[in-house]
Amino acid sequence: MMRRIFPDYAYGTGPRSNCWWDETCPAPVWPELDRAREVDVAIIGGGFTGLSTALHLAEAGVDVAVIEAETPGWGASGRNGGFCCLGGAKLGSRAMERLHGRRETQVYQAGEEEAVHLVERLIARHGIEADTHSSGETVMAHSAKAGAALRRAAQNTGADFIDGPALAANGLGGRFHGAMTTPLGFALNPRKYLFGLAAAAATAGATLYQRSPALDLWQDDSGWHARTPKGRISAKRLVIATNGYSSENIPGWLAGRYMPAQSTVMVTRPLTADEQAAQGWTSAQMAYDTRHMLHYFRLMPDGRFLFGMRGGLMSSPRAEAKIRTALRSHFDRLFPAWRGVEATHMWSGMVCLSRNLVPFVGSVPDHPGLFAGLCYHGNGVAMGSYAGRLLADLVQGKTPEAPYPDLFQRMPRFPLGRARRLLMPPAYALLGLMD
């Protein structure tokens, strides 16, 4: 059976109840795996990484199957903020260069950019209607000091900078002290994008199964095998794509190497033009702020406003109610003109962190035929899709043509093993003080 480090509540219906994306499009119905099945490549996890891997493999003529523990869109890929942007690591460029060297840092940064372009191409090539908008991504300064730092960064990079007093006139009104826009990236409906990937993968020949969790995993001379409640899948090569919903024993190598962390999102009712003008936020830009415990937000095409934040450490009905109350309080403080605007939808999901603060994408050491892609630090739309492209090459024994940094192939363990969640409260408290 799966051994996860959060209570069962975290993986049930409670946190994801009332998710807005569920109302925007129906989920496809995949069959359950109810027999023994043999394929060339099996993938555990039906999110961005798993479906991107399946699509790229199927297009290459590989017999591939995906087993998803729940229904399509259940996990983070179906309940995130919908930001397709630069990101994937929590390690800043200076620290990355100091630890891994300038060349590795440049390869990584090229990969981040290619990840965004990959999603653009997938949407265009497969005709996915994903409600895209936003010209790049805007970072908002949460303090005067952060505003000065953004100004300097804009001067060094040539990015657009808007001073605090001019924010509302540029459609970015709120309690912020400046803004800088990076011209790469866009926002989308993650559920529509995910299901577009699924449809493309199925059309290319991939088989997709729902409600088929991997309860046990083992390897023998014939390859890898995963047991599900009603069947079994066997393959020469196996890909783990479970991210924040991973298990300590699927496979055992993962134990202690990933850290799930909660992110909570709300969506308001559609805002009228007058309400948007009253707050001074009329822009279609996706945005986030400079806090370590960041907020992320955007005005969607239908006039609803999406607002999310990190910070939930516990998982229970009481803890969920508490983080949702805190989310609303933060929203009211940053956008005071909208204090009375109803939040019609609110939900939570798991992002996934690694100890070295970069994603893992590659072959699992000392496990021939086993591969994994996870730990995108809250930026899985682009980086998860990109990981799938890389994994498809690696599984076939190919050297990826796309940028593939060596640092993707390291995944050290956290201290404290299954008790590693104890590391998070003091870390979050420190980050809160720094903010």
N, C-alpha and C positions, 0 to 999 in steps of 0.2 A: 504494500500500500504506500501511497505518497506520504512523505514526511515534510510538512511545511512548517515554517518558523513562526507564522502568525496564527492566532486562533482561527477556528473554522469559520467564524463570522466573516473574516476578511475575504474569504473565497466564496461566500454565498450571495444571496440576492440583496441583502441589506445595503451594502455600500453602493451598489450600482442601480438601486431603485430610483426611479424618476430621472433617468438619464435622457437628456433632450434628443440625442442622436437616434435613440430607438424609435422616435416618432417621425423621423424624416424619411425613412425608407424601410420596407420589410426585409427581414433576413432571408437569405436563401435557405432551403431545407436540404441538408446533406444527409445521406444515409448513415446509419450506424455500422460500424465494423462488427459483423456478426458471424464471421467465419475465419479460418486461417487463410492468410493472403501473403503471397511472396511478390516482391517488387525489387527493382534495382536499388532504389533509394527510398527510405522512409523518413518522414519528418514529423516530429512531435511538436505541435503548436501551430494553430491556424491564424496567427496574427500577421503583421506586415512582413516579418522576417520569414516565417514559414511559407507564406503564399508567394512572396517574391522568389524564394529559393525554388519552390515548386514550378512557378511560371517559367523561370529561366532554364530549369532542367527539362521540363516538358517540351519547350521550344527547341531544345537540342536533341530531342528524340529519346530522352531517358524515361523509363517507366518509373513513375514516382507517385507516392501516396502520402497524404497528410492526415494525421489523426489529431483531432481537436477535443479537449476534455469536455468542453461545454458546447454551446451553440455558436455559430459564426458571430464574431464581434463581441463576444462575452468579455474578454480581457481588456488590457490597456489599449489595444488597437481600435476597439470600438467605443471607447469612452474617454479619449484624451481631448486636448484642447484644439487639435487640428492645425498645428503650426508646422509647416514644412519649411525648415530654416536651417541655417548653419548651427551645428551643435552635435552633441553625442558624447563629448568628454566634459568633465568638470575641472580638468587640469588646464589652467591658463597657458597661453602661448609662451610666456617667459619661463614658467616652471617646466613646461614640456621641453623647451629648448635646453634648459639647464640639466634636466634628467636624461633626455634622450638624444640631444644633439639637434643642430639646426636642420640638417637634411631630413631627419625623421619627422621633425615638426612640419616642414614644408610638405612632405608626402601626406601627412595626416590632414593638413589644411586643404590640400588639393582634393583629398577624398571627401571632406565635408562639402566642398563646392560641387563635386561630381554627384554626390548623393541628392542634392536638390535638383540638379539637372536630370538625373535619372527619373525622379518622380514626374517631372515635367514631361519627359518623353513617354513614360508609361501611360500617363493620362491622355496624351495626344494620340499615341499609336493605337490605344484600345478604345478610344472614344468614351472615356469615363467622365460622366457628368458629376463633378465633385464640388460644385458651388465655390470655385476658386475666386479669390480676391486678394488684395493687398499687393503693393509694389515694394517688395523687400520687407524688412522687419525694422521696427523702431524701438530703441531702448530709451526709457524714460528715467531721468535722474530723480532719486527719492530724497536727495538732500542738496544743499548748496555746494557742499564739497564734491559730491558725485557729479553735479552739473559742471563744475570746473574741470573735472577729470574727463568728462565727455567732450567738452569743448577742445581740450588738448588732443584727445584721440582723433577727433574729427579733423583738426588741423594737420595731424600727422598722416592721416589716411586719405584725406580729400573727401570724406563723407559729409553729408548734409547735417548741419547742426542748427537747432532752433533754440533760442534763449527762452528762459522761463516765462517772462512777460508776454512773449509772442505766441505761446503755445495755443491758446484758445483761438486766436485769429487764424491759426493753421489747422484747426479742427482737432486739436489734441488737448483739450482743456481738462484739467484735473489738478490735484495737489502735487505738482511735480516742478522740477527746477531746471528743465532743459530736456532736449531730446536729440538723439542722433540716429539717422537712418542708414542701414546697410541695404544696398539695392538688390540683394539676392534673397529669394525666398518668397513664399506666398502662403495664404491660409486656405483651408479646405474643410469639407465635411469628411471626417476620417472614416465614418461608417460607409459612405458612398464610395470613397476611394478603396477601402478594404474589399468591399463586395465587387468592385470593378476588377481588382486583382484576382479575386476568386473566380469570377466568370471567365477571365482571360486564361487563367491556369487550367480550368476545366475544359475550355475549348481547345487548348493546346494538348490535352490528353491526360492531365493530372487527375487523380481520384482523390476526393475530399470526403472525410468522414467526420461527423459530429458526435457528441456524447460518447466518445470513445477514449477515455483517459488511459494513459499508460500506467498501469498499476505495478508493473514489474518490468525490469529490463535486464537482459543478460546477453552474453556473447559466447558462441561456441565455434567449432571449426567451420560451420556453414555460414556464419555471419552474425548479425545482431537480431534480437527478437524482443518484441514488446507485447506484453499481455494486456488486453483490455477486458472489460466486464463480459463481453460476449464473443470475443475472438482473439486473434493473434496476428501480428504483422511481422514478417521476416524480411531482411534486406542485407545485402553485402555492406551497405553504407547507411549510416543513420545520422540525422541532423537534429540537434536539440535547439528549439526556438521558443522557449517558454518564458524568458525574461523575468519580470517580477512575480510571475505565478509559477516559478520553478519549485522543484522538490529537492530535498537534501539527498535523495537516493535514486533520482532519475536523471542522470546516473550518479553513483556515489562520488565521483570526482567533483561534482558541483558543491558538495557539502562545505559550507563555510566560505564560499568564494563569491557570493552575490548578496546584496542587501536590498530587500524590498523597502520602499518608503512610500507613504501615502501622498497623493495629490487630490485636491478637492476642487470641484468646478460648480459654478452656478450660471444659469442663463435667465435673463429677464424676459418679461413680455416684450413685444415689439414697442420700441420707443417712437413717439411721434417726432416730426421734424422740429416742433417747438421744444419738446423735451431735450432733444439732442442739442439744439441751440442754447438752451438754458444752461447746460453744463459746459458747452463749448467743445463737445466731442462729436464731430460729424465725419471724421476720417474713416476710411476703410482699412487703415493700416493695422496689421497685427502688431502688438507691442508687449513689452515686458519691462519691469523696472530693475534698478540696480541693486536692490536688496539681495543679500545672500539667501534669505528665505523669500525668494522672489514671488511677485504677482505677475500674471500674464492675462492679457485681455484683448478684446477686439469687438468692433461693431460688425455684426454679420449682415449679409445681403438683405435679409428680411426685416432688419431694424432691431433685432434682439441683440443684447449685449452679453458677451461671454466674459466671465471673470473667474480666474482660478488662482490657487496658491498651494505651496508646499506647507508641511508642518504637522500633519497628523502622525502620531507615534503609536497610538493604541488602536485596537479594533474591537469594538463592542457596540451595541445599540447606544449606550450612554456616550461613548467616545465619539461616535459618528454624529450624534446630535450636537455635541460640544464643538466639533470642528466646523460643522455647518453654521453654527451661530457665530463663531469667530470669523468665518469667511464673509458672512454678511456684514459684520462690524467693520472689517477692513474695507470692503466695497463702499460702505457709507462714508467712511473717513476720506477715501481718495476721490470719490465722486459725490460730494454732498448734495448737489442739486437733484440727485436721483434717490435720495433716502426713502422716499415714499413709493418708489417703483417696485412692483411685485417681482420677486424671483420665482418664476413658475417651475423651474427645474433645478435640482441640486443633487450631486452624486460624487462618489470617490472612486479612485482606482490606484493601482500600484505602479510606480516607476521603479527602476532598478539601478543600483549603484554598484560599482566595483571598488575594491580597496585602492587600486592604483588610479582610479578616476578616469579610465578610458574604457571603451568597449572591448569585449573579447569577440573576435571573429576568426575562426580557424579550426584546425584539427586539434582534438583533445590529446594532450601528451600521454604517451604510453597506452593509448586505446586505439589500435588500428581500425580504421573505418568509421570512427566516431568524430563528429564535427559539432560545433556549437556557435551560436551568435546571440549575444545578449549584453545587457548593461549599457543602455543608451542615455542614462542620466536625464530622462524626461524629454528626449528629442528623438523619439523612435520613428516618426513619420518618414523622414528622409533617411536617417542612419539605419533604421531597421530594414527599409527597402534596399538600401545599398548593401547591407550585410548579406541579404539574400542573393544579390547578384554575385558578390564575392564567393559565397559559399557554393553556389552552383558551379563555379569554375573549380574551386578547390576539391569538391567532391568528385569531379571528373578527372582529377589529376592534372589540371591545367594551372599554369601561373596566371593569376588575374591580369588582364590588360589594364584595368582601372587601378588607380593608386591604392596600394595595399601596404600600409606601414607595418614594420616589425612589431611595434608596440601593441598591435591588435592581438598578438599571439601570447600575451602574458596575463595571467589571472591569479595573483597571490590570494591566499586565504586571509580573512579577517581574524583578529583575535577573538577568543571566547567561544568559537564554534557555534553551536545552535543557540547560545545565549548572546550572540553578538548584537542583538537589538538593544542591549543595555548600553552600547556605545552611543546610541543616537540621542537620548535626552541631554547629556552634557554637551554634545556637539551642537545640537540645535540651540541650546541655551547660549552657547558662546556666539554662534552666528547671529542670534537675535540681539545680543548686546552689541555686536559689531555694526548691526544695522541702525 
